[in-house]
Amino acid sequence: MSGRIIINIERCKGCGLCITVCPQKGIVASKSLNKSGHHPAEKNSAECTGCAVCAIICPDTAIEVARDKDPSGVKAEAGRKER
């Protein structure tokens, strides 16, 4: 099952926890600032597997994981057959 992350840059306070726990080293601190004056996290590479470790550790719930559909027709996030 694969996935991707979506980072809400305005919610991110740039704590860096997601950067330290990413097993793929696919997240970096942005060079630009968000509206709060923080350097938010941003996806650095296409290596993201959607493992969700970054989303779990994020204290601000600024990271969402989107799962790709399984070719068998089963929704990955729900584990149920589509109708």
C-alpha positions as CSV (number, residue, x, y, z in Angstrom):
1,M,0.0,0.0,0.0
2,S,1.5,3.3,-1.0
3,G,0.6,6.8,0.0
4,R,1.7,10.4,0.2
5,I,1.8,13.2,2.7
6,I,0.0,16.5,2.6
7,I,1.5,19.2,4.9
8,N,-0.6,22.1,6.0
9,I,2.1,24.8,5.9
10,E,0.1,27.3,7.8
11,R,-0.6,24.9,10.7
12,C,3.0,23.8,10.9
13,K,5.2,25.6,13.5
14,G,8.4,24.1,12.2
15,C,9.3,22.0,15.2
16,G,11.2,19.5,13.1
17,L,9.9,16.3,14.7
18,C,8.7,14.9,11.4
19,I,12.1,15.6,9.8
20,T,13.8,13.5,12.5
21,V,11.5,10.5,12.4
22,C,11.0,10.2,8.6
23,P,12.7,6.8,7.7
24,Q,13.0,7.9,4.0
25,K,14.5,11.3,4.9
26,G,11.8,12.8,2.7
27,I,10.9,15.9,4.7
28,V,12.9,19.1,5.2
29,A,12.4,22.5,6.6
30,S,11.2,25.0,4.0
31,K,13.4,28.0,3.2
32,S,10.3,30.2,3.1
33,L,8.2,31.3,6.0
34,N,4.5,30.7,6.7
35,K,2.1,33.4,7.9
36,S,3.2,32.7,11.5
37,G,6.8,33.3,10.7
38,H,7.9,29.6,10.9
39,H,9.8,27.5,8.4
40,P,7.3,24.8,7.9
41,A,8.1,21.2,6.9
42,E,7.9,20.3,3.3
43,K,8.2,17.1,1.3
44,N,11.7,16.8,-0.1
45,S,11.5,13.8,-2.4
46,A,9.3,11.2,-4.1
47,E,10.6,8.6,-1.7
48,C,7.6,9.0,0.6
49,T,5.9,5.7,1.2
50,G,3.0,7.1,3.3
51,C,4.2,5.2,6.4
52,A,2.5,8.0,8.5
53,V,5.2,8.2,11.2
54,C,5.5,11.9,10.5
55,A,1.7,12.4,10.9
56,I,1.7,10.5,14.2
57,I,4.5,12.5,15.7
58,C,3.2,15.9,14.6
59,P,2.0,17.8,17.7
60,D,0.0,20.2,15.5
61,T,-1.7,17.7,13.3
62,A,-0.3,19.5,10.3
63,I,0.4,16.3,8.3
64,E,-2.2,14.2,6.6
65,V,-1.5,10.9,4.9
66,A,-3.4,10.1,1.7
67,R,-3.5,6.5,0.7
68,D,-3.6,5.3,-2.9
69,K,-6.2,2.8,-4.0
70,D,-5.2,-0.8,-4.0
71,P,-5.5,-2.2,-7.6
72,S,-7.8,-4.9,-6.3
73,G,-10.6,-2.4,-5.8
74,V,-10.2,-2.2,-2.0
75,K,-9.9,1.2,-0.5
76,A,-6.7,1.3,1.4
77,E,-7.8,3.6,4.1
78,A,-11.1,1.9,4.9
79,G,-10.3,-1.7,4.0
80,R,-13.7,-2.2,2.4
81,K,-14.7,-3.0,-1.2
82,E,-16.0,-0.1,-3.3
83,R,-19.5,-0.4,-4.5
